Amino acid sequence: MKAILARIKRYVQLGELEQAITESKKLKGQVAFTAKDWESQARDRVAVEKTLKIIRMECALANETVTKATAAQ
């Protein structure tokens, strides 16, 4: 159990939440129960980060389109 928790901590420190979540699914018993709230919040954060990445890409594409349209005028 300590090894799993150590890996989870390391993944979090590296900013690799998806890997940390995957590791947290290996937890058993009371430790797993205690970690459920963290796991849920971590999944939410991963979803928000993915959504933010998509929004940033869309903004960059929109900006590029506007720049090209303005330059063509």
Backbone as numpy.savetxt, mean C-alpha at the origin, in Angstrom:
# Nx Ny Nz CAx CAy CAz Cx Cy Cz
6.55 -17.71 15.76 5.73 -16.52 15.76 6.60 -15.26 15.76
7.71 -15.30 16.53 8.60 -14.14 16.59 9.20 -13.84 15.23
9.51 -14.88 14.48 10.11 -14.68 13.16 9.12 -14.00 12.22
7.87 -14.39 12.29 6.83 -13.78 11.45 6.69 -12.30 11.81
6.62 -12.01 13.11 6.49 -10.63 13.55 7.71 -9.80 13.14
8.89 -10.41 13.19 10.11 -9.71 12.77 10.06 -9.38 11.29
9.57 -10.32 10.48 9.45 -10.07 9.04 8.41 -8.98 8.76
7.29 -9.03 9.47 6.26 -8.00 9.31 6.85 -6.63 9.62
7.55 -6.53 10.74 8.17 -5.27 11.14 9.14 -4.78 10.07
9.94 -5.67 9.56 10.93 -5.30 8.52 10.23 -4.81 7.26
9.19 -5.51 6.81 8.46 -5.08 5.62 7.83 -3.71 5.82
7.30 -3.46 7.01 6.72 -2.15 7.30 7.79 -1.08 7.25
8.95 -1.35 7.83 10.05 -0.40 7.82 10.51 -0.09 6.40
10.41 -1.07 5.53 10.82 -0.89 4.13 9.71 -0.27 3.28
8.53 -0.09 3.89 7.40 0.47 3.14 6.70 -0.54 2.27
6.91 -1.80 2.53 6.32 -2.88 1.72 5.11 -3.46 2.47
4.04 -2.67 2.52 2.87 -3.07 3.29 2.20 -4.33 2.75
2.17 -4.48 1.44 1.53 -5.68 0.88 2.25 -6.95 1.36
3.57 -6.91 1.41 4.33 -8.06 1.90 4.06 -8.27 3.39
3.97 -7.18 4.15 3.69 -7.28 5.58 2.31 -7.90 5.81
1.35 -7.52 5.00 0.00 -8.08 5.12 0.02 -9.58 4.83
0.75 -9.95 3.79 0.87 -11.36 3.44 1.47 -12.15 4.61
2.50 -11.60 5.23 3.11 -12.26 6.39 2.14 -12.33 7.55
1.36 -11.27 7.75 0.45 -11.24 8.91 -0.61 -12.32 8.82
-0.90 -12.79 7.62 -1.88 -13.86 7.45 -1.37 -15.20 7.98
-0.08 -15.28 8.25 0.52 -16.50 8.80 0.41 -16.56 10.31
0.00 -15.46 10.93 -0.12 -15.42 12.39 -1.26 -16.32 12.84
-1.13 -16.85 14.04 -2.14 -17.76 14.60 -2.56 -17.30 15.99
-3.72 -17.77 16.41 -4.19 -17.58 17.78 -4.43 -16.13 18.17
-4.08 -15.83 19.42 -4.31 -14.50 19.98 -3.53 -13.43 19.22
-2.33 -13.77 18.77 -1.53 -12.80 18.02 -2.25 -12.41 16.74
-2.82 -13.38 16.05 -3.57 -13.10 14.82 -4.78 -12.23 15.13
-5.47 -12.54 16.20 -6.65 -11.77 16.59 -6.26 -10.33 16.89
-5.18 -10.16 17.60 -4.69 -8.82 17.96 -4.27 -8.04 16.72
-3.72 -8.70 15.74 -3.21 -8.04 14.54 -4.30 -7.72 13.50
-5.51 -8.23 13.70 -6.58 -8.06 12.69 -6.87 -6.59 12.38
-6.94 -5.74 13.41 -7.20 -4.33 13.17 -6.08 -3.68 12.36
-4.83 -4.02 12.72 -3.70 -3.48 11.97 -3.78 -3.94 10.52
-4.06 -5.22 10.33 -4.11 -5.77 8.98 -5.19 -5.07 8.15
-6.33 -4.83 8.74 -7.42 -4.13 8.04 -7.00 -2.72 7.66
-6.39 -2.02 8.59 -5.94 -0.65 8.30 -4.83 -0.64 7.26
-3.96 -1.61 7.31 -2.88 -1.70 6.32 -3.45 -1.96 4.93
-4.46 -2.85 4.83 -5.11 -3.10 3.53 -5.75 -1.83 3.01
-6.40 -1.07 3.89 -7.00 0.20 3.49 -5.94 1.16 2.97
-4.82 1.23 3.66 -3.76 2.14 3.23 -3.21 1.74 1.87
-3.02 0.45 1.65 -2.53 -0.03 0.35 -3.52 0.38 -0.75
-4.81 0.22 -0.48 -5.83 0.60 -1.46 -5.78 2.09 -1.75
-5.61 2.90 -0.73 -5.53 4.35 -0.91 -4.28 4.72 -1.71
-3.16 4.09 -1.39 -1.92 4.38 -2.11 -2.03 4.00 -3.59
-2.67 2.87 -3.88 -2.86 2.47 -5.28 -3.77 3.46 -5.99
-4.84 3.88 -5.33 -5.75 4.85 -5.92 -5.04 6.18 -6.17
-4.25 6.62 -5.21 -3.50 7.86 -5.36 -2.53 7.78 -6.53
-1.90 6.64 -6.70 -0.98 6.44 -7.82 -1.72 6.59 -9.15
-2.91 6.02 -9.24 -3.71 6.13 -10.46 -4.11 7.58 -10.71
-4.52 8.28 -9.66 -4.92 9.68 -9.80 -3.74 10.52 -10.28
-2.56 10.28 -9.71 -1.37 11.02 -10.14 -1.05 10.76 -11.61
-1.19 9.50 -12.03 -0.93 9.17 -13.43 -1.94 9.86 -14.35
-3.20 9.86 -13.94 -4.24 10.53 -14.73 -3.97 12.03 -14.83
-3.55 12.63 -13.73 -3.23 14.07 -13.74 -2.05 14.36 -14.65
-1.04 13.51 -14.60 0.13 13.70 -15.46 -0.27 13.58 -16.93
-1.12 12.61 -17.25 -1.57 12.46 -18.64 -2.42 13.65 -19.07
-3.28 14.11 -18.19 -4.12 15.27 -18.51 -3.25 16.51 -18.71
-2.25 16.68 -17.87 -1.34 17.82 -17.99 -0.58 17.77 -19.31
-0.14 16.58 -19.67 0.58 16.42 -20.94 -0.32 16.76 -22.12
-1.57 16.32 -22.06 -2.52 16.60 -23.13 -2.79 18.09 -23.26
-2.97 18.77 -22.14 -3.21 20.21 -22.15 -1.99 20.95 -22.68
-0.80 20.52 -22.26 0.44 21.16 -22.71 0.58 21.02 -24.22
0.32 19.84 -24.75 0.43 19.63 -26.19 -0.61 20.44 -26.94
-1.82 20.52 -26.41 -2.88 21.29 -27.06 -2.55 22.78 -27.07
-1.99 23.26 -25.98 -1.62 24.67 -25.90 -0.46 24.98 -26.84
0.49 24.09 -26.94 1.63 24.28 -27.82 1.23 24.26 -29.28
0.19 23.50 -29.60 -0.25 23.38 -31.00 -0.98 24.65 -31.46
-1.44 25.45 -30.52 -2.19 26.66 -30.90 -1.26 27.69 -31.34
